[in-house]
């Protein structure tokens, strides 16, 4: 059994009850299957928080750290070699495999429903959505529990269990990193032809979202031409950018939920250590915003310390979905890496004109290819702050000498460091999963 907690937690009881013979009541019509995927608690929110806790865009005071009751959060914050999971389990693991379960259940339900001219639109949307959601869950897991993609070792590096059936008693094993990414790419490639161009509500997947997600995955794999192709396709379908000159910087949460830039909505499980009154924005990051950069007041506020308030969730919860600003940055980075500097400058100018005060001289045209790439990477950190992406970027960029970073924290005079490419960039599999399945543990 893959999960150590009830796989049915949070599912809708009208068609997911347990019969007296212990067999699952499987949804049998398209309406029920769509309802299964509209379980936003599992499909869109409560996304993993350990990546953000481990990243370097913030720090907490020692007393705040000591007051945490969660041993998991404490371990993630200091990149502990002897990582401790509260109760030997992890919601970041369990809930994502619940998402995989629900997606697989929907796909299996579709196999029993004939697609015809009357139901084709709904049938296609359900299948495309289920494939997208399964890939989304695999992605979240891969950024925590397996090494970053490296073309020279991906065929032997340990990935995650790739559940493609809803049978929770199925014997599982760890695929390779290569197989893990191939599964995500295959699911998304199939989903694109099935999904609507854009979605309403934005908690549902779309073609624009699938292209954006594929662009992100190819960027992580270093496939810059493919990433550019999918990023361009996503922008063609969903290219809107908010003009930050029009936002109210004095609002508690200036960025609206489901705003024009959001392509696919997803948010992070609330973690006490990441609450806005606890986290303190890294001073180097905060100082990197220029005075006329509107993000400095849209994203942050000061109450004696610099705090974060700029979530695209429109609340204190952290946005982890897909948005057009990220896609612009992906395309610009790929263009810069491919030597298409003019195209990259055009994209960055468009994005930054919507982020800086009107009339600001951006002067990007004077940058050479190397300088432009540095600029884009720097802007990526400033734009996508607290979206669950910094940890992923550290993992991929640490493979390049020019972008390697050593992370440092201090608590009560004790120094903690995380060196580039260290094993601690991969979290251990929760002990209860190892005990149940016997799969191989990650090295720390």
N, C-alpha and C positions, 0 to 999 in steps of 0.2 A: 504494500500500500504506500503510495507516494506521500500522502498528506498525513500529518499527525493530529489534525483537528478535523472536526466534522466538515466534510466538503459541501454540505448543504446549508451552512450558516449563511444567512442573508438572502437565500433564494426565495422565490415566491411560492407560498405553500399550496396554492390552488392546483398546481400541476407538478409540484416537486415533493409531495408527501411520500412517506415510506409505507408501502403496503405491509400487511401482516406477514407476507412471505419474504419481506426484506428486499424486494425488488423495487427499483426506482420507477416512478410513474413518469414516462418520457412524454414531453409535449408532442402532440400529433397534428397540429395545424399551424399555419404560417403566423397567425396572430400570437399564439403562445410562444412560438420560436422567437418572434421579434421581442416579445415581453422578456424572454430569457436574456436577450442581449441588451435590453434597456435597463438592466440592473446596474445603474450607474455607480452604486457603492463599490461593486467589484470591478466593473469595466472601465471606470473613468477616475474615481477618486480612491483614496487610500493607497496611492502608489508608494513605492519604497522611499524611506527617508534616510537610510544609512549612507547613501551616496552623498547627500547634502551635508549630513553630520560630519562626514570624513573630509569634506573639502575645505578650502582655505580662504573663503570669502568672508569669514567671520571668526570671532573667538568669544569665549565667555569668561567671566571672572571666576576665580577659584571657588568662592563661596557658592556661586550658582552651580558650578560643576559638582561640588560636594553634596549639594542638596538634592541632586538627581537620585531617584530611587531605581532607575533602570540601569542595570549593569551593562546591557547591550549598548545604550547610548554612551555610557562612560567609556566602554571599550573602543567604540567607533571613533570617538573624539580624539583619543590619543594613539590611534592605530596600534592597539595592544597586540603584542605577539601572542599572549595567552588570552585571546579574545573570549569573553564570557557572554553567552546568551542567557537572558532572563528565562528561567524555566526550561533551559536547553532547547528553546524553539524560537522561531523568527516569523513574525507576521509578514515581513518582506518576502519570505519564501512561500509561506502557506497561502496567502491571499492571491499571489500571482498564479499559483497552480490551481486555485479555485477558478480563476479567470480562464485558464486553459481548459479546465473541466467544462465550464459552461459553453465555451466556444466549440469544443468537441461534441458536446451534447447537441448543440444546434446543428452542426454539420451532419451528425448521424440522423437527426430528425428529418433533415432535408432529403436524405437518401430514401426515405420512405414516402416522400410526397412528389408526385409527378409534376414536372415543370411543364406548363402549357401557355398558350397565348393569353389566357385570362390572368394568370398569376405570375407571369415571367418577371415583371418589375419587382414585386415583393420578394419572390424567390431569389432573384439575383442579388438583391440588396442584403438579404439575410446571409447568404453564403459569403459574399464579399466582406460583410461586416465581421462574421465569425472568423474568417481567415485573418483579417486585420487585427482583431482583438487578440487572437492567439499569438500572432507575431509581436504585438505590443507587449504582451506578458513575457514572452521569451526574451525580448530586448531588455526589459527591466531586470530580469534575472541575470542575463549575461553581463551586465555592467557591474554586478555585485560579486557573482560567484564563479566567473571564469576570467582568464587572462584577456587583455585587449587583443584584438585581431592583429596578427603578424603573419604575413604571407609565407614566411620561412618556417614557421613552427605551428601554424594553425591546424595542420593535418594531424598533429600529435598532441597539442595542448588539450587539456580536458575542458569540455564545454559543460552543458547542463543536460539533464534528462529531457528528451523531446517527446512529451506525451502527445500522441495523435489519436488516442482513443479515450472515451470517458470511463472505461473500466478502472476503478480505483484500486483494484487488486492486481492489476497487470504488473509483472516484474519489470523494473526499470533499471536503466544503466545510463552512464554519462556518455553523451556523444562527444565528438571533438569540437573544438571551436569552429573549425571549417564547416562541419555539418550543422552546427548551430546557426551560423550566419546564412548558410545555404537554405536552411528551412525557412528562416525569416524572409529571405529574398523571394523564394518560390511562392510562399503564401501571399506576399504582397503583389507579386507580378500577376498572379491569378486574380487577386481581388480587384485590381485596377479596372479590368474589363467588365466587372460586375457592379461596381459602385456608382452612385449618382455623381455628377460633376462636383457639386457642393452639397452639404447636408444641413438640414434643419430638423431637430436641434443640432447644435455643434458638438454634442456628446456622441453623435453617430459618425462613423467614418465616411469618407468621400474619396473620389478620384484625386482631388487636390491634396488631401491628407495622405493618401497612399504614396503619391509622388514625393511629397515632402519627407515622409518617413524613409522611403527608399534613398532619397538624397542623403539623409542623415547616416544611414547604414553604409552606403558606399563611401562617404567621407571617412567614417571610422575605419574602413578597410583600405583606405588610400587609393580607391578607384576614382580619381578625380574627374575623369571624363564622364563616367557613368553618373557620378554625383551631380555634375553640372547639368547633364541631360535631364535628370529627374527634377532638379531644382527649377530649371527653366520651365519645364512642363507644369509644375505646381504654380509658379508665378503667373503663367499664362491663364490659369484657371482661378487663381485667388491672389491678387497682387496688392490689395489695399494696405496702406500704412496709415496709422494715426499721426496727425500732426500734434506734437506735444505742446505747441504754442496754444492749442485750443483746450488743453486740459487744465483743471484747477489744481495747482500744486499745493494749495492749502487744505485740500480735502483729506480725510483720514486715509482713504484709498482712492487715489486719483485715476487709476486705470480701471475702466469698467469691465465687468465680467462679460464674456461672450462679445468682446469688442470686434471691430472690423478686421483686425489682424489675426484673430484666432481662427485656425483652420480645423483643429480637433482639440476639444477641451479635455483636460486631464489635470488632476491636482494631487498633491502629496498628503499622505497620512500626517496629521498633526503630531509633531514631536516637541515635547516640552523644551528641550534645549534650543530649538529653533524658533521659539516664540519671540515676537518682535521686542518684548520688554526684557528679553534675556540676551539674545545675540547682539553682539557689537560688530559693526561692519569693519572689516580690515582697513586700517588707515591708509595703506599703500593703494588699495583699490579705491577708496573714497577720494583720495587726493588726485587720482588719475583723471577724474572728471573736471573739465575746465569750467571756469566761472559761467560761461555762456552756454554750457551744456545743460539743457533743461532736465535731463535725467537726474541731475544732482538733487533737485528739489522734488521731482516727481517720484523718484524711487526711494528717497531717504528723508528722515526727519531727525531733529536733534532734541534730546531731552536730558542733556548732560553727557550723552553718548550718541553716536551715530547709529540710527536704527533703520530697518527696511520697511517700506510700506507700498512698494510698487508692483505687487503681484498682479498678473493678468487674470487671476481668479476674482479680483475685485473685493477680496476679503483678506484676512490675515493668513489664510491658507496659501501655500505656495503652488503656483501654476507649473505643471510639468508637461503640458501638451505640445502641440505643433502650431506655430504661428508664422506669418509671412515674414516678419523681421528676421527670424532664424534662417528662413529659406534664402532671403537676400544675402545674408552673411555666408551661407554655404556656397552659393553661386559665386559670390565675389572672391572667396578664398580659392575656389577651384580655378576660376579664371586667372587669378594671380599666380597660382602654382603652374598653370599651363602656359604662362607667358602672355596671356591676353589682358595686358594691364589696362588698356583703354576701356574695355568692357567692365573690368573690376572697378575702376575709378568711377565710371558712370553709375554703377549700382550703389557704391558706397556714398556717392554724392546725393543720390536720391534718398537713401535711408537717413543720412545725417542731416539733410535739410529739414527733415521732419523731427529731428531730435534737438537741434540747436536753435537758439533765439534767432528770429528773422534778421537777415542781413549779415550773419556771421560768415567770415571768409574761411572756407574749409581748406582751400589750397592743396587739394590732393594731387593735382596735376603735376606737381614738382617732385613727386616720389618716384624712385626707381622700383624695379620689381621686388627687390629684397625689402626695401623700406615699406612698400605697399603691403606686403604680406605681414610684416610685423604690425603695421597699423590695423589691418583687418583682424588679426588675432587679438590685439588689445581691445578693439571695439567689440569683438565677440564676447569677451569677458564682461565688459561694461554693460552691454545690451542684454545679455542672457543671464544676468546675475540672479541667483537663488531660483533657478528653474530645474535643478537636478542635473545640469549639464556640465558643471565645472569639473566634477570628478571624472566624467567620461573624457573631457578635453585633456585633463592632466594625464590620463592613461595613454591617450593616443599621441599627444605632443611630446611626452617624455622620451619617445623613441627618436626624436630629432634633437641633436646637440644644441641647436640655437634656442630651443624652447624648454629645455630641461629645468625643472624647479625642485628644490628641496623644501619640503613643508616643515614648519617649525611651530611648536606650541610650548607655552610655559605655564605651569601650575604650581604655586607655592615654592618657587625656586627650582623646580624640577623641569628639565628641558626634555622635550620629546621631538623626534625627527622622523620624517619619512623620506627616504632617498628615492630618486627617480627609478622607476621600474622594479622597486622592491616587491617582495612577495606579498607584503601587507596591502598592496593595491588590489588584492583578491581576498575577499572575505571567506572565512571557513563555512562549509556547509553546516547548518544547525545540527547539533549532536543527536537530536531525536530522529532526524532523517537518516543519519548514518546508521543508527541502531536498528531502525526498521528495515532499511533497504540494503545496507552493507555496501553502499557506493563509496568510491574512493574520496578521501578528504583532501582539501587543498593544503599546500604547504604554507606555513607562516614563517 
